[in-house]
């Protein structure tokens, strides 16, 4: 009976995960890996080249002198997904320390996926019990700067608990170039994210990686106004359980009086098209950001994020 119970629960979970939350786009494993790394990143369609996200291992792990990060930065973000049946939440905690030409980054994410209560036995009769579904990641990264160039690498563990426990071990690699010209600063970069394996039932499969490239440019309009634009495009290659898809994200930041930032961005491709307006406030060493995702898909969902980071 236990096997039948688990089998039926597995089918229900498969249906739930295939419904319009689109977090596991194109059948990729580990929805937590596709969640935005910060409220700023969400406002840019998931782009990972924003100056405002410097030092965030999930949003901009590259080392560059033009980002807003000081010697240390810690950040926390809370996100919620607006589904009809429930409102799952996800949490992101990051920290980074840079000294001279080196930067060490840490990160952890937790995605509360809800509880499955409607379990049936082999006679299709309700039985007591429930399955608590969640996933999390723990990540470590290192970046090094060589004048205008920088490189980074990340190592991470992801784990998902549904009917069974599934683990993933992955790495990330990337390089960027940052410089300035008159009143403008710019960076360009390339990266490889989530290259690794999925381990379940003593069987290993390839994780679906992302190969991407992009950049950002920031321009001082006048003494009290600044504008920044970033773009990030990439490809998820075909793996045994997911087809190849492409993705393009970008956003614009307009900062007024060094304290207020208006953001608008979006994402196309990968069956997840959306717009994402956001706001940011700066109070000395503290930044507070908020963003709402507005889906453009008929069966998509909206969600939001708020975050705070402290530079010191």
Secondary structure, 3 states (H helix, E strand, C coil): CHHHHHHHHHHHHHHHHHCCCCCCHHHCCCHHHHCCCCHHHHHCCCCCCCHHHCCCCCCCCCCCCCCCCCCEEEEEEEEEEECCCCCCEEEEEEEEEEECCEEEEEEEEEEEEEEECCCECCCCCECCCCEEEEEEEEEEEEEEEECCEEEEEEEEEEEEECCCEEEEEEEEEEEEEEEEECCEEEEEEEEEEEEEEEEECCEEEECCCEEEEEEEEEEEEECCEEEEEEEEEEEECCECCECCEEEEEEEEEEEECCCEEEEEEEEEECCCCEEEEEEEEEECCEEEEEEEEEECCCCCCEEEEEEEEEEC
